[in-house]
Amino acid sequence: MALLIVAAVATSGCAGADRGTGVATDGGTDGDVTGPQPSADRPAAAFPVVEDVVIEATGLADELFQDPAAVDDDGDAVRRFTALYTADSPTPAGVLAQLRTLADSGRRYRPGPSGRMRDVGVYRMQAVDRNTVALRVCAIEDVEVVDAVGAVVERRSQITQGDAWAVRTGGIWQFAGIDPDEAATLPIAPGSAPSGFCDQLLGGTG
């Protein structure tokens, strides 16, 4: 389930958080932004924007995996998901391909017994240069894959981690993607979803 961490990722209870940072959509910006977003020369200003991009991207991926047929509609969620990533990131194409495979098979993801499909947290952000930020992502996953009649065909419950990057292009922060750290994968009991585990493991948020 390397893909889940792509999307997830920061699905720690903050998935889908919106701080009005105005990440660009389809080459533009939303109504909250009137100029370039802060560079990593100002970490206190830039890092929250980067975190929001990661959380939104992973939250949208989780949303799409619960309704993979949406990929064929090329709706707002699909376009927004793609726009959050850098132009050279392989993540959007990989996610959309997996969504089509799921849709063709009549399968979809849903939250496991914990009721939360993925909790993602963003940690250890560092400015590589003024337009690049490196970070660590930790996700608590509790996922069931179900078929067309709702029967569970697969379960996955685990803690995952990965190294990720965000890049500021044209004054706008975008997500480059996550490189999963397979050695840091930790299976957990379905439904356990230990709250705060990633914070304890990686030394708190931020």
Backbone hydrogen bonds in HBPLUS format (Angstrom, degrees):
<---DONOR---> <-ACCEPTOR-->    atom                        ^
c    i                          cat <-CA-CA->   ^        H-A-AA   ^      H-
h    n   atom  resd res      DA  || num        DHA   H-A  angle D-A-AA Bond
n    s   type  num  typ     dist DA aas  dist angle  dist       angle   num
A0004-LEU N   A0001-MET O   3.08 MM   3  5.50 129.0  2.35 105.9 117.2     1
A0005-ILE N   A0002-ALA O   3.20 MM   3  5.64 127.7  2.49 103.0 114.7     2
A0006-VAL N   A0003-LEU O   2.77 MM   3  5.02 131.0  2.01 103.6 118.7     3
A0007-ALA N   A0003-LEU O   3.21 MM   4  6.56 157.7  2.26 158.4 162.0     4
A0008-ALA N   A0004-LEU O   2.59 MM   4  5.46 154.0  1.66 149.5 159.2     5
A0011-THR N   A0009-VAL O   1.71 MM   2  4.86  94.3  1.31 116.9 124.7     6
A0014-CYS N   A0012-SER O   1.79 MM   2  5.13 131.8  0.96 127.9 123.6     7
A0015-ALA N   A0012-SER O   3.20 MM   3  6.13 129.4  2.47 138.4 152.3     8
A0017-ALA N   A0014-CYS O   2.87 MM   3  5.38 139.2  2.04 153.5 149.7     9
A0025-THR N   A0028-GLY O   2.76 MM   3  5.19 126.4  2.04 113.2 129.9    10
A0028-GLY N   A0025-THR O   2.88 MM   3  5.19 166.4  1.90 117.7 121.6    11
A0033-VAL N   A0030-ASP O   3.24 MM   3  6.02 174.5  2.25 126.2 127.7    12
A0037-GLN N   A0171-GLY O   2.68 MM 134  5.46 168.2  1.70 157.1 156.0    13
A0042-ARG N   A0039-SER O   3.06 MM   3  5.97 168.9  2.07 121.8 125.4    14
A0040-ALA N   A0130-ARG O   2.79 MM  90  4.40 164.7  1.81 132.9 131.3    15
A0045-ALA N   A0042-ARG O   2.97 MM   3  5.55 138.7  2.14 116.6 127.6    16
A0046-ALA N   A0042-ARG O   2.88 MM   4  6.01 163.5  1.91 156.8 162.1    17
A0047-PHE N   A0043-PRO O   2.86 MM   4  5.36 163.9  1.89 141.2 146.8    18
A0049-VAL N   A0046-ALA O   3.02 MM   3  5.32 121.9  2.37 105.8 120.7    19
A0050-VAL N   A0046-ALA O   3.00 MM   4  6.33 160.0  2.04 157.7 164.0    20
A0051-GLU N   A0047-PHE O   2.89 MM   4  6.11 164.5  1.91 155.2 159.3    21
A0052-ASP N   A0048-PRO O   3.03 MM   4  6.20 156.0  2.09 140.7 146.6    22
A0053-VAL N   A0049-VAL O   3.07 MM   4  6.39 152.0  2.15 147.7 155.1    23
A0054-VAL N   A0050-VAL O   3.05 MM   4  6.38 163.8  2.08 157.5 160.8    24
A0055-ILE N   A0051-GLU O   2.89 MM   4  6.12 166.3  1.91 155.4 159.4    25
A0056-GLU N   A0052-ASP O   2.84 MM   4  5.93 161.0  1.87 147.1 152.8    26
A0057-ALA N   A0053-VAL O   2.91 MM   4  6.03 163.3  1.94 149.1 154.2    27
A0058-THR N   A0054-VAL O   2.98 MM   4  6.16 166.0  2.00 152.3 155.9    28
A0059-GLY N   A0055-ILE O   2.87 MM   4  5.89 154.0  1.93 143.9 152.1    29
A0060-LEU N   A0056-GLU O   2.86 MM   4  6.01 157.5  1.91 150.7 156.0    30
A0061-ALA N   A0057-ALA O   3.09 MM   4  6.29 154.7  2.16 142.0 148.9    31
A0062-ASP N   A0058-THR O   3.04 MM   4  6.28 161.6  2.07 147.8 152.1    32
A0063-GLU N   A0059-GLY O   2.99 MM   4  6.23 153.4  2.06 143.1 150.8    33
A0064-LEU N   A0060-LEU O   2.89 MM   4  6.17 157.8  1.94 151.8 157.1    34
A0065-PHE N   A0061-ALA O   2.91 MM   4  6.18 155.8  1.97 154.1 160.7    35
A0066-GLN N   A0062-ASP O   3.24 MM   4  6.47 131.0  2.49 138.4 149.6    36
A0066-GLN N   A0063-GLU O   3.22 MM   3  5.38 139.3  2.40  97.3 108.5    37
A0067-ASP N   A0064-LEU O   2.95 MM   3  5.06 146.2  2.06 101.7 112.4    38
A0109-TYR N   A0065-PHE O   2.90 MM  44  5.52 175.8  1.91 145.7 144.7    39
A0070-ALA N   A0067-ASP O   2.97 MM   3  5.91 167.4  1.99 130.2 134.3    40
A0071-VAL N   A0068-PRO O   3.09 MM   3  5.89 169.1  2.10 122.5 125.6    41
A0072-ASP N   A0069-ALA O   3.12 MM   3  5.87 152.0  2.20 118.9 124.3    42
A0073-ASP N   A0070-ALA O   3.03 MM   3  5.25 144.2  2.16 103.7 114.4    43
A0079-ARG N   A0075-GLY O   3.03 MM   4  6.30 169.6  2.04 160.7 163.7    44
A0080-ARG N   A0076-ASP O   2.81 MM   4  5.87 160.6  1.85 151.2 157.4    45
A0081-PHE N   A0077-ALA O   2.91 MM   4  5.94 158.5  1.95 142.1 148.5    46
A0082-THR N   A0078-VAL O   3.06 MM   4  6.27 165.4  2.08 151.0 154.1    47
A0083-ALA N   A0079-ARG O   2.98 MM   4  6.13 156.9  2.03 145.7 152.4    48
A0084-LEU N   A0080-ARG O   3.13 MM   4  6.33 132.1  2.37 145.1 155.9    49
A0084-LEU N   A0081-PHE O   3.29 MM   3  5.45 141.4  2.45  99.6 109.8    50
A0085-TYR N   A0082-THR O   3.20 MM   3  5.74 163.1  2.23 114.6 119.7    51
A0175-PHE N   A0084-LEU O   2.81 MM  91  6.07 165.5  1.83 158.5 157.6    52
A0086-THR N   A0175-PHE O   2.99 MM  89  5.97 147.4  2.10 139.5 142.0    53
A0089-SER N   A0086-THR O   3.09 MM   3  5.33 166.1  2.11 112.2 116.4    54
A0094-GLY N   A0090-PRO O   3.08 MM   4  6.19 158.7  2.12 153.3 160.1    55
A0095-VAL N   A0091-THR O   2.83 MM   4  6.00 163.3  1.86 165.2 169.4    56
A0096-LEU N   A0092-PRO O   2.90 MM   4  6.07 169.3  1.91 155.1 158.2    57
A0097-ALA N   A0093-ALA O   3.00 MM   4  6.11 151.7  2.08 142.5 150.1    58
A0098-GLN N   A0094-GLY O   3.10 MM   4  6.33 156.3  2.16 143.7 149.7    59
A0099-LEU N   A0095-VAL O   2.87 MM   4  6.15 151.3  1.95 150.8 159.8    60
A0100-ARG N   A0096-LEU O   3.00 MM   4  6.25 154.0  2.07 144.7 150.7    61
A0101-THR N   A0097-ALA O   3.07 MM   4  6.36 154.8  2.13 145.2 152.0    62
A0102-LEU N   A0098-GLN O   2.95 MM   4  6.20 160.6  1.99 148.6 153.5    63
A0103-ALA N   A0099-LEU O   2.83 MM   4  6.05 165.2  1.85 152.0 156.5    64
A0104-ASP N   A0100-ARG O   2.87 MM   4  6.00 159.9  1.91 148.9 154.0    65
A0105-SER N   A0101-THR O   3.14 MM   4  6.32 141.3  2.30 139.9 149.6    66
A0105-SER N   A0102-LEU O   3.09 MM   3  5.18 126.2  2.39  96.8 110.9    67
A0106-GLY N   A0102-LEU O   2.97 MM   4  6.11 111.2  2.46 139.7 157.4    68
A0107-ARG N   A0102-LEU O   2.94 MM   5  5.02 150.3  2.03 150.9 146.9    69
A0106-GLY N   A0103-ALA O   3.11 MM   3  5.02 151.5  2.19  98.1 106.9    70
A0108-ARG N   A0146-VAL O   3.06 MM  38  5.63 146.3  2.18 150.4 159.7    71
A0146-VAL N   A0108-ARG O   2.90 MM  38  5.63 162.6  1.93 166.1 169.8    72
A0110-ARG N   A0144-GLU O   2.84 MM  34  5.36 135.4  2.04 152.7 163.6    73
A0144-GLU N   A0110-ARG O   2.92 MM  34  5.36 161.0  1.96 163.0 164.9    74
A0112-GLY N   A0142-ASP O   2.68 MM  30  4.89 145.9  1.79 137.8 131.0    75
A0115-GLY N   A0112-GLY O   2.89 MM   3  5.67 159.4  1.94 126.5 132.6    76
A0142-ASP N   A0117-MET O   2.95 MM  25  4.95 168.3  1.96 131.6 134.2    77
A0119-ASP N   A0140-ILE O   2.89 MM  21  5.06 156.6  1.94 139.9 147.4    78
A0140-ILE N   A0119-ASP O   2.77 MM  21  5.06 156.4  1.83 146.4 153.5    79
A0121-GLY N   A0138-CYS O   2.80 MM  17  5.31 153.5  1.87 157.1 166.1    80
A0138-CYS N   A0121-GLY O   3.05 MM  17  5.31 162.8  2.08 148.5 153.7    81
A0123-TYR N   A0136-ARG O   2.76 MM  13  4.99 159.1  1.80 161.2 163.7    82
A0136-ARG N   A0123-TYR O   2.82 MM  13  4.99 173.4  1.82 152.3 151.6    83
A0126-GLN N   A0134-ALA O   2.82 MM   8  5.25 154.4  1.89 153.4 157.9    84
A0134-ALA N   A0126-GLN O   2.84 MM   8  5.25 157.2  1.89 161.0 162.7    85
A0128-VAL N   A0132-THR O   2.86 MM   4  5.31 151.3  1.95 137.0 144.9    86
A0129-ASP N   A0132-THR O   3.43 MM   3  5.24 163.1  2.46 130.9 132.7    87
A0132-THR N   A0129-ASP O   3.26 MM   3  5.24 175.3  2.27 110.6 112.1    88
A0168-ARG N   A0131-ASN O   2.82 MM  37  4.74 162.8  1.85 137.7 140.0    89
A0133-VAL N   A0166-ALA O   2.95 MM  33  5.25 163.4  1.98 149.5 153.2    90
A0166-ALA N   A0133-VAL O   2.90 MM  33  5.25 150.8  1.99 149.2 157.7    91
A0135-LEU N   A0164-ALA O   2.97 MM  29  5.28 151.7  2.05 145.8 144.3    92
A0164-ALA N   A0135-LEU O   2.88 MM  29  5.28 167.1  1.89 154.1 153.9    93
A0137-VAL N   A0162-GLY O   2.86 MM  25  5.33 170.9  1.87 163.5 166.2    94
A0162-GLY N   A0137-VAL O   2.97 MM  25  5.33 135.1  2.18 148.2 154.3    95
A0139-ALA N   A0160-THR O   2.84 MM  21  5.26 163.4  1.87 150.7 155.0    96
A0160-THR N   A0139-ALA O   2.89 MM  21  5.26 164.3  1.91 153.1 158.5    97
A0141-GLU N   A0158-GLN O   2.82 MM  17  5.30 172.8  1.83 173.3 171.2    98
A0158-GLN N   A0141-GLU O   2.99 MM  17  5.30 146.9  2.10 133.3 142.9    99
A0143-VAL N   A0156-ARG O   2.82 MM  13  5.15 176.8  1.82 155.7 155.0   100
A0156-ARG N   A0143-VAL O   2.83 MM  13  5.15 158.6  1.88 153.6 154.0   101
A0145-VAL N   A0154-GLU O   2.82 MM   9  5.04 167.0  1.84 146.3 148.9   102
A0153-VAL N   A0145-VAL O   2.74 MM   8  5.69 169.4  1.75 161.9 165.7   103
A0147-ASP N   A0151-ALA O   2.92 MM   4  5.48 149.9  2.01 143.9 151.5   104
A0150-GLY N   A0147-ASP O   2.95 MM   3  5.20 163.4  1.98 114.3 118.6   105
A0188-ILE N   A0157-SER O   3.15 MM  31  5.53 168.7  2.16 121.0 121.3   106
A0159-ILE N   A0186-LEU O   2.76 MM  27  4.95 152.3  1.84 134.7 144.1   107
A0186-LEU N   A0159-ILE O   2.90 MM  27  4.95 158.9  1.95 142.9 149.1   108
A0181-ASP N   A0161-GLN O   2.84 MM  20  5.56 175.8  1.85 140.9 139.4   109
A0163-ASP N   A0179-ASP O   3.14 MM  16  5.24 146.8  2.26 142.2 136.0   110
A0179-ASP N   A0163-ASP O   2.71 MM  16  5.24 170.5  1.72 162.1 165.1   111
A0176-ALA N   A0165-TRP O   2.85 MM  11  5.39 166.1  1.87 149.3 148.6   112
A0167-VAL N   A0174-GLN O   2.83 MM   7  5.42 152.9  1.90 152.6 160.8   113
A0174-GLN N   A0167-VAL O   2.82 MM   7  5.42 153.6  1.89 143.8 151.9   114
A0169-THR N   A0172-ILE O   2.84 MM   3  5.30 149.7  1.93 153.7 144.5   115
A0172-ILE N   A0169-THR O   3.03 MM   3  5.30 162.9  2.06 110.9 116.5   116
A0184-ALA N   A0181-ASP O   2.94 MM   3  5.52 153.8  2.01 115.0 123.2   117
A0185-THR N   A0182-GLU O   3.18 MM   3  5.35 168.4  2.19 110.0 112.5   118
A0192-SER N   A0189-ALA O   2.94 MM   3  5.49 161.0  1.98 143.4 144.0   119
A0197-PHE N   A0194-PRO O   3.22 MM   3  5.67 156.8  2.27 136.8 135.2   120
A0200-GLN N   A0196-GLY O   3.04 MM   4  6.33 158.7  2.09 151.8 157.2   121
A0201-LEU N   A0197-PHE O   2.85 MM   4  6.08 156.3  1.91 152.0 159.5   122
A0202-LEU N   A0198-CYS O   2.88 MM   4  5.91 160.5  1.91 151.6 155.4   123
A0203-GLY N   A0199-ASP O   2.85 MM   4  5.46 111.0  2.33 138.4 148.3   124
A0204-GLY N   A0199-ASP O   2.69 MM   5  4.20 152.5  1.76 127.3 132.8   125
